[in-house]
């Protein structure tokens, strides 16, 4: 199996690299509140796209981030999924990290 060939970024020993600091979490929650335009507790794809585009990441990477964050695959992001998407975009744009 090729599992031993994964990049160290995606191995469990590097989990702390993906932890969200509390002050950043508060910023993400604030962004979620603004992005959840209709107040239904979900950010729709068009709403998420508008926010994630601000990261200036390539479209294909943003699509990958959205897919990774949409854990239940319902096509929209709840608060936890949206916070995950924001953090993945942040880590990718600032540190070049993206889980595989």
Secondary structure, 3 states (H helix, E strand, C coil): CCHHHCCHHHCHHHHHHHCCCHHHHHHHHHHHHHHCCCCCCEECHHHHHHHHHHHCCCHHHHHHHHHHHCCCCCCCEEHHHHHHHHHHHHHHHHHCCCCC
